[in-house]
Amino acid sequence: MMVKLVSKNFDIPNAHTLEVARNHGRYASLNKLFSMSPDDVTCEVEKSGLRGKGGGGAATGEKWRLIPKNSDKPVYLVINADEGEPGTFKDRQILEFDPHLLLEGIIDSSYAIGAHHAYVYVRGEYVFWINRLQNAIDEAYAAGILGESILGHDYALHVTVHKGAGAYICGEKTALLESLEGKRGHPRLKPKGKEPEWFFGNPTVVNNVETIASVPYIINEGFAAYRAYGTAESPGTMLFGISGQVERPGIYELPYGTSMKEVIYTLCGGIKGGKKLKAVIPGGSSVQILRADEIEGITLDYESLKAHGSALGTGGIIVMDEDVSIPEVMKNLFEFYHHESCGQCTPCREGTGWVDRVLAKIIAGKGTQEDFKTILDACDMLNGKTICVFAPSVAFIAQSYIQKFREEFETLIQ
């Protein structure tokens, strides 16, 4: 069931060092890369069907195609390593165990889009991982893998690590770019049509760590080798971070289309202590919750989760047993989302607070039936009336928790 395309070197001692990394295949794609044109590289990624692994699942090659041709403006690649989503811890595995894979992917991707400077935006709390990545960058510069001439080829690339300041909203790509420009991390209004992102007014691609780390395999082995895994609509593999009440939590690289039930009960050894499964959050905390009786037939891919009223998100699967209080889980999340709303949009700034306070009232045993209406009214205010998807996601969370576990809330009210 497990496949190791991205995670191949995770278990090799000292694979984060350049010598060991190169002995185990890192930077092997560069010889092939420079024999291809940038357009050939983009075509290969397009044909592989590689999708963004930071939550949205957008087609990577299609995103690269948005960079204008023959522009006199510099092009930038920005790597989103903010990873602030509760329940999500996959990208830091790449930074810790195989940072040279990320750097190889950055070189491949920058060459394809014509970028000569890449930024890696890492959440500020990831001090150990920032240092690990910076050490890898220093090694790559010393070996001539980064700099003015990559391994003697007529191509220059510089990579800079930028440390965030602890704002969850900077995982949203436009807020990340605002922060990278030295401004407050507020999401930008989205354009009507498709266009690249803009960094200081220059065309920019923003991709997730795992997305970029998947590119070397595609260049090395060809698009067909990548498409040999997964499904037609969701090709390849993904790193799934499985936490909560399972016997064997951890990071598992799995082909898209793998059975969720099989993952929980076979790969992860079932529910801890032989207890019953109560609920699953399938893609990081900002997606809709699933009841135990809903996971039958669900596969881990974008289409299946969407058809079952949730989302694959970042692949952070949180498993909850029969003893977990769903109202308390929801309260815990809303404390987080209330705190992390950037405050730019009034519905989000005020609505998350309203829901948080009403949940506190219900959990304290002082709730009324009217409180359900208050929460659902707040969700209506949150959904579709803000600049970014933070508020709609939070609204969907609240609606799914109340809809699927209303009896637990009713018990607290009674």
C-alpha positions, 0 to 999 in steps of 0.5 A, a space after each residue: 500500500 505504501 509507496 516511496 516517491 517523495 519519502 524514499 530517503 526519510 529512513 536513511 541516516 543523515 540523508 539531510 546532508 549533501 554527501 548522503 543525499 547525492 549518494 542516494 539520488 539527489 540532484 540526479 534530475 539536473 543532468 536531464 533537466 538541462 537537456 530539456 527546454 523549460 517548456 519541455 519540463 512544464 509539459 512533463 509536469 502537465 502530463 503527470 497530472 501533478 496537483 498542488 498538495 497544500 490543500 487546493 489541489 490545483 493543477 501545477 503545470 497549469 499554474 506554471 503556464 500563467 507566467 507570461 512569456 517574454 516578459 521583461 519582469 523577473 519571475 519568482 518561485 515562492 515555496 509555501 512552508 508555513 504549514 500552520 494547519 492543525 493536524 498537518 505535519 507532512 512538509 516538515 518531514 521533507 525539511 527535516 529528513 530530505 531538504 536536498 529533495 526540496 532544493 532539487 525540486 526548486 531548481 527543476 521548477 525555477 528552470 521551468 518557469 524562468 525564475 532566478 530567485 526562489 523564496 521558501 516561506 517557513 512558519 516562524 515556530 519551525 526553528 529546527 527545520 529552518 536551520 536544517 533547510 538553511 544548512 542544506 542551502 549552504 551546502 548546495 552553494 558551496 558545491 556549486 549546485 546553487 548560485 550563478 552557475 548551477 553545476 557549470 550550466 548557464 543558469 543562475 538560481 538563488 534561494 532565500 529562506 524567509 521566516 514567518 512571524 506565527 500568523 496562520 493566515 500567512 499559509 494563504 498564498 496572497 497573505 504570504 506574499 504580502 508578508 514576504 513584501 514586508 507588509 501585514 499578512 492580509 489576503 488580497 482580493 482575487 482577480 476575475 480571470 486566471 493570472 499568476 501571483 505577484 511579488 512586488 508586481 512581478 509574476 510569481 508562482 506559489 507552490 507547496 513544499 510537497 508539490 515541489 518535492 514531487 517534481 524531481 521524480 517526474 523529471 527523472 522517471 517521466 510523467 507516465 511513471 508518476 501517473 502509474 500511481 493514484 487515480 485518473 483525476 488525482 495521479 501520484 502519491 501524497 504524504 498523509 499525516 495521521 494523528 489522534 487515537 490510532 495505534 500507529 500514528 505517523 506520516 505515510 506516503 500513499 497513492 491517491 485512491 487508497 481506502 480510508 478504512 484500510 488506512 485506519 484499520 490496517 496501516 495504522 493498526 486500528 483505534 487505540 485500545 480497541 475502542 470504537 471509531 467516532 469521527 474523522 477529520 480527513 484533511 487538516 482541521 479546516 475541512 468538514 468532519 465525517 462520522 464513523 459510519 460515513 467512511 465506508 467506501 471513501 478513498 483518499 483523493 480529491 474527488 471521493 472526499 468532495 463527493 462525501 461532503 468533505 475535502 482532502 485538504 492537506 492530508 492531515 487525518 485526525 482520528 477520534 474515538 468514542 470518548 471524544 467530545 465533539 462540542 469540545 473539539 469544535 470549541 478547541 478549533 474555534 478558539 484557534 480560528 477566532 485567534 487566527 482571523 487576520 481581522 481584515 474582514 468584519 464577518 470573519 473577525 466578528 463571526 468566529 468570535 460569536 461562535 466561540 463565545 456561544 460554544 463556551 456557553 453551551 459547554 458550560 451548561 448554559 445553552 439554549 435552543 436559540 444558540 443553534 440559530 445564532 451559530 448557523 446565522 453566524 455561519 451564513 454571515 461567514 460564508 461567501 462575504 470575505 476576501 479569502 476562504 478562511 471564513 467559508 471554511 470555518 462556516 463549513 466546519 461549524 455546520 458539519 459538526 452541528 449537523 452530524 453530532 447535534 445530539 451531543 450539543 442537545 445533551 449539553 443544552 438539556 
